[in-house]
Structures are given as structure tokens and as C-alpha cells.
């Protein structure tokens, strides 16, 4: 690079050192200390050039540039091929109803069982296998179960127990024994056409409905979510029959109120069928199961229930099942 040499003006009495200067327009290459005075324009130019030097340079339009670095994001889930099915993972809320809810509403299984079947790939919606929890479908979609799910359901057992007084039907309370503890091999009421008890029959076994500690009679325990929903679901229509021994006087108006017109906890009761069986025993047929409902109904009309026995649930009767014993629901029985 060609250079020129020029003398710089110094202060009076000082030597004038020489400095080598690069080509015009470029920053001087100092051979010594420079005493050039910088005016405002020079300072602005230097400041501007310094900023430009320290900032990323912008390329003119049309110049290829490197792609910007963006944070990696998880790709959205691939939509299912069936138009009636949508997935909720990785997407905003979709229309439709959860498949597990549809299965429970149609009585195919419980919602918990539906989730298990979906995870195992045992559910088909409009002919497509579903394996992702939370998948939604049109309410009118066709839902079918794989043979694996049907086989699992066939292995689920339902037990009929003649519960004695002193056992709680549901969650155990302090100082009380749950009725499920009576489901033992030695308490099975055996017939030639029923299977023998196995420890696997206790897995997931739960009461389908309550029967209070002071009552006796038919109690259903099941592993099958379809049975549980049929007996205790919100829209159940299965009725239950009770024999109730009472003390007190009941006139015609009180009997009419027992059939229809009473309320518990500020809620009207559904119509019932109540009639005398003999001078101290009433027959109740109910379509609901509020807590201690029959005993509280009797109190509202001046009676006291001193004995209560459930003898039928739907089309299944207690029959001659001995007190404290149990049997399996037969294949030809249904509620």
C-alpha cells in the first residue's frame, strides 16, 4: 500500500514528529503521538464508524443470508385419518366427545376401563384403531372393541353377597368391617354350574351401591364397569326392593306421602312404590339410593324402621342365598 509522509503542526516550542499516513479516507497509521485537533464533524464520524463497526453489518437486498436460529419446537401431532376423530394432544381444544366417555355412556365399559383398552390398542372408532388417550370423536361414531377387550370383560366377575348387619358396604369406617372381607372360599355358595373362587376375583372388586351397616340383604360387588354403571350410574333405571319392619302408626295420608311427596336434604324424592305386607312390615320399591333413605322416609311420617332387608335388585333376587355367604352372578342372569 502506498503511503505519503507529511508534517504535523505541533505546539510552539515542540518538535514536529512525522507520521505515516495511509491512503486518503483511511485511518492514519501513527508513527508517534498525534496532536491533530478533532472538530465536531470528525468526532461524529469517528463515533458513527465505531458504532457501525461494533454492530452486525446488514447485507444489501438480494444478498443470500444465513437462516435465523430459532428455538426447536415439538411438531404437532399428526391428525388421524378419520374425519370423525380428532386428537387433543399438541392442538387447541377440538370438537367432539372423548372416546372413553362415549364408551361409558354406551355401556361398553367404565371410563377407567376404556382408558386401559385404548392404551392397549383394543378400541376401534369408525374402523380405525385408537391408541392415544384423550382422543375425541363425533358422538355418532361407531365404536367397537377388539377381541382382547372382550376376553378381558368375560373374565370380570360379579358377586352377589347376603350382607349381615354390622358390615359396611363401601369404604371401611374406623371400628367396622367392610363386606368384601366375607368374599372367601369358605363362604362361597356353590352350585355345579358356577366357577370356584380364585384370588384374582378380588382384584378391583367394588360394591355397586350401598347398604347401610344396620341393614341386611343383597349386595352386589363387581369387577365389571358395565355392571357398576348400570346399577349406580346417573341415569340408572334399575329398581330395588326392600322388606321393612316398622314401629308406629301410619294413616292413609302418610302412606301416600311415602309413595310420592317427601323430600330429603331439600330435594324431592323420586316416586316410590310402598305398600303394607302385614301389620308391621312394609314393602318398598325404589329407583334411587339416597343415604339411609328408607329409614329417613319412615321418620318423616312418624314411623321407626327396626329392620331392613334388600331382597331384589332389578331382575336379580336374593333368593335362598344364606346369610353371610356369596355366589357368582350366573351367565343367564342380568339386572
C-alpha positions in Angstrom: 0.0 0.0 0.0 1.4 3.4 -1.0 2.0 5.9 1.8 2.9 9.5 1.9 4.8 11.4 4.6 3.6 14.8 5.9 4.5 17.0 8.8 2.0 17.7 11.5 1.7 21.0 13.3 2.6 20.8 17.0 2.6 23.3 19.8 5.1 26.1 19.8 8.5 25.0 21.1 7.8 21.3 20.4 9.3 19.2 17.7 7.1 18.3 14.8 7.2 14.5 14.6 6.4 12.9 11.3 3.7 10.3 10.9 2.9 8.0 8.1 -0.5 8.4 6.6 -2.3 5.8 4.7 -4.3 6.4 1.6 -6.8 9.2 1.7 -10.0 8.2 3.5 -8.3 5.6 5.8 -7.4 5.9 9.4 -3.8 7.3 9.9 -1.1 4.9 10.8 0.6 6.6 13.7 4.4 6.8 13.9 4.1 8.9 17.1 1.6 10.8 19.1 -0.8 12.8 17.0 -1.7 16.3 18.0 -4.3 16.9 15.3 -7.3 18.7 16.7 -10.6 16.9 16.0 -13.6 19.1 15.3 -17.2 18.1 15.9 -17.6 16.6 12.5 -14.5 14.5 13.0 -15.8 13.2 16.4 -19.2 12.4 14.9 -17.6 10.5 12.1 -15.4 8.5 14.4 -18.3 7.7 16.8 -20.5 6.7 13.9 -17.8 4.5 12.4 -17.2 2.9 15.8 -20.9 2.0 16.2 -21.1 0.7 12.7 -18.0 -1.4 13.3 -19.4 -2.9 16.6 -22.8 -3.7 15.2 -23.7 -6.5 12.8 -23.4 -5.4 9.2 -26.6 -5.5 7.1 -26.3 -7.0 3.7 -27.9 -5.3 0.7 -31.1 -6.7 -0.6 -30.8 -9.8 -2.7 -27.7 -11.0 -0.9 -28.1 -14.5 0.4 -28.0 -14.6 4.2 -27.8 -17.3 6.8 -31.1 -18.6 8.1 -32.0 -17.2 11.5 -31.6 -19.5 14.5 -35.0 -20.4 16.0 -35.8 -22.5 19.1 -36.8 -26.0 18.3 -40.4 -26.8 18.9 -42.2 -30.1 19.2 -44.1 -30.8 16.0 -47.9 -31.0 16.2 -49.4 -34.5 16.4 -50.3 -35.9 13.1 -54.1 -35.7 12.6 -55.9 -39.0 12.5 -57.1 -40.1 9.1 -60.7 -40.5 10.0 -62.7 -37.2 9.8 -64.8 -38.2 12.8 -61.8 -38.4 15.1 -59.6 -35.6 16.4 -56.7 -35.6 18.9 -56.3 -33.2 21.8 -52.5 -33.5 22.2 -50.5 -30.7 20.8 -53.6 -28.9 19.5 -56.1 -26.4 20.8 -59.4 -28.0 22.1 -61.2 -29.8 19.4 -64.9 -30.6 18.9 -66.3 -34.0 19.7 -66.5 -36.1 22.8 -63.8 -38.1 24.5 -64.0 -41.7 23.3 -63.7 -43.0 26.8 -66.8 -41.1 27.8 -68.7 -42.3 24.8 -67.8 -45.9 25.6 -69.1 -45.5 29.2 -72.3 -43.8 28.1 -73.0 -46.7 25.7 -72.4 -49.3 28.4 -69.3 -50.8 26.7 -67.2 -50.4 29.9 -66.4 -47.9 32.6 -64.3 -44.8 31.7 -61.3 -46.2 33.6 -61.5 -49.5 31.7 -61.9 -47.5 28.4 -58.6 -45.7 29.0 -56.9 -49.1 29.7 -58.4 -50.5 26.5 -57.3 -47.5 24.4 -53.7 -47.7 25.7 -53.6 -51.4 24.7 -55.0 -50.7 21.2 -58.2 -52.6 21.8 -60.6 -49.8 20.6 -61.7 -49.1 17.1 -63.6 -46.0 16.1 -65.1 -45.9 12.6 -62.7 -48.8 11.8 -59.5 -47.1 13.0 -57.5 -48.4 15.9 -57.2 -45.8 18.7 -54.1 -45.8 21.0 -53.9 -42.2 22.2 -55.7 -41.2 25.5 -57.9 -38.1 25.2 -58.8 -38.7 21.6 -62.2 -37.3 20.7 -64.8 -38.5 18.2 -68.2 -37.5 16.9 -71.0 -38.7 19.2 -72.4 -40.8 16.4 -69.1 -42.6 15.6 -69.1 -46.4 15.5 -67.1 -47.8 18.4 -66.0 -51.5 18.6 -63.9 -53.5 21.0 -61.0 -55.8 20.0 -61.3 -59.4 20.9 -58.7 -58.8 23.6 -61.1 -56.4 25.4 -64.0 -58.8 25.1 -61.9 -61.6 26.6 -60.9 -59.4 29.5 -64.5 -58.5 30.1 -65.5 -62.2 30.2 -63.0 -62.7 33.0 -64.5 -59.9 35.1 -66.8 -61.4 37.8 -69.8 -60.1 39.6 -70.6 -61.3 43.1 -73.9 -61.4 45.0 -73.5 -61.3 48.8 -76.1 -61.7 51.5 -74.7 -59.0 53.8 -75.3 -59.4 57.5 -75.9 -56.5 59.9 -72.7 -54.9 61.2 -70.7 -54.8 57.9 -70.3 -51.6 55.9 -70.8 -51.9 52.2 -68.4 -49.3 50.9 -65.3 -47.7 52.3 -64.4 -49.2 55.7 -65.0 -46.9 58.7 -63.0 -46.9 61.9 -64.1 -49.9 64.0 -66.2 -51.5 61.3 -65.5 -54.3 58.8 -66.2 -54.0 55.0 -68.5 -56.5 53.5 -65.9 -57.5 50.9 -64.0 -59.4 53.6 -66.7 -62.0 53.5 -65.8 -63.0 50.0 -63.7 -66.0 50.9 -63.6 -69.6 49.5 -65.3 -71.0 52.6 -68.2 -68.6 52.3 -69.0 -69.4 48.6 -72.4 -70.8 47.9 -71.5 -73.3 45.3 -73.6 -74.9 42.6 -72.5 -77.3 39.9 -72.6 -74.7 37.2 -70.6 -71.9 38.9 -66.8 -71.4 38.9 -64.7 -71.8 42.0 -63.2 -68.8 43.8 -59.8 -67.6 42.9 -57.7 -64.8 44.4 -57.8 -62.9 41.1 -61.6 -62.4 41.7 -60.8 -59.9 44.5 -58.8 -57.6 42.2 -60.8 -54.4 41.5 -63.8 -55.8 43.3 -66.0 -52.9 44.5 -69.6 -52.5 45.7 -72.2 -51.4 43.1 -74.4 -49.5 45.5 -74.7 -49.1 49.3 -76.5 -51.0 52.0 -76.1 -49.4 55.4 -74.5 -51.1 58.4 -77.8 -51.8 60.2 -79.4 -53.4 57.1 -79.1 -56.8 55.6 -79.8 -58.4 52.2 -78.5 -58.4 48.7 -75.3 -56.5 48.0 -73.6 -56.5 44.6 -69.8 -56.4 44.2 -68.3 -56.4 40.8 -65.1 -56.1 38.7 -67.2 -55.1 35.7 -67.6 -51.4 35.0 -70.6 -52.1 32.8 -72.5 -53.6 35.8 -71.5 -50.8 38.1 -72.7 -48.1 35.7 -75.9 -50.0 35.2 -76.7 -50.1 38.9 -75.3 -46.8 40.2 -75.0 -44.6 37.1 -76.6 -41.2 36.9 -79.4 -42.4 34.6 -79.9 -45.8 36.1 -83.5 -47.2 35.9 -82.8 -50.4 37.9 -85.2 -50.6 40.9 -84.5 -52.2 44.2 -87.0 -54.0 46.6 -86.8 -53.9 50.4 -88.8 -55.5 53.2 -89.0 -53.1 56.1 -90.2 -53.9 59.6 -91.6 -50.7 61.3 -93.0 -49.5 64.6 -95.6 -46.7 64.9 -98.9 -45.7 63.3 -99.3 -44.9 59.6 -102.5 -43.5 58.2 -103.6 -43.3 54.6 -102.1 -39.8 54.1 -98.7 -41.0 55.5 -98.7 -43.9 53.1 -99.4 -41.6 50.2 -96.5 -39.4 51.1 -94.2 -42.4 51.2 -95.2 -43.2 47.7 -94.7 -39.6 46.5 -94.3 -36.2 48.1 -91.4 -36.4 50.5 -88.1 -34.5 50.3 -84.7 -35.2 51.8 -82.0 -32.6 52.1 -84.2 -30.0 50.3 -84.5 -32.3 47.3 -87.7 -34.1 46.3 -87.6 -37.8 46.2 -88.5 -39.8 43.1 -91.8 -41.6 43.1 -91.7 -44.9 45.0 -94.0 -47.9 45.5 -94.8 -48.6 49.1 -97.4 -50.9 50.5 -98.3 -53.0 53.6 -97.3 -56.7 53.6 -98.6 -57.3 57.0 -99.5 -55.4 60.2 -95.8 -54.4 60.9 -94.0 -54.8 57.6 -93.9 -52.6 54.5 -92.6 -53.3 51.1 -90.6 -50.5 49.4 -89.5 -50.4 45.7 -87.2 -47.5 44.9 -85.4 -46.2 41.9 -82.8 -44.2 43.8 -80.5 -44.8 46.7 -80.0 -41.8 48.9 -78.1 -42.3 52.2 -80.3 -44.1 54.7 -83.2 -43.1 52.5 -85.9 -45.6 53.7 -85.2 -45.0 57.4 -85.4 -41.3 56.9 -88.6 -41.6 54.9 -90.2 -43.5 57.7 -89.2 -40.9 60.3 -90.9 -38.2 58.2 -94.3 -39.9 58.5 -93.9 -41.0 62.2 -92.5 -44.5 61.8 -89.3 -46.1 63.0 -87.7 -48.7 60.8 -86.4 -51.5 63.1 -85.4 -54.0 60.4 -84.5 -53.6 56.7 -83.7 -56.3 54.2 -83.0 -55.9 50.4 -84.4 -58.8 48.5 -84.1 -57.8 44.9 -82.0 -55.6 42.5 -83.5 -55.3 39.1 -84.3 -58.8 37.9 -81.8 -60.5 40.3 -83.3 -61.8 43.6 -81.6 -62.7 46.9 -83.5 -66.0 46.8 -82.2 -68.7 49.2 -78.7 -67.3 49.4 -77.7 -67.9 53.1 -76.8 -65.0 55.4 -73.0 -64.2 55.2 -72.5 -66.2 52.0 -72.0 -65.2 48.4 -72.2 -66.6 44.9 -71.3 -65.5 41.3 -73.8 -63.9 39.0 -74.8 -66.6 36.5 -74.4 -66.1 32.8 -78.2 -66.4 32.4 -78.8 -63.6 34.9 -78.9 -59.8 34.3 -80.1 -56.8 36.2 
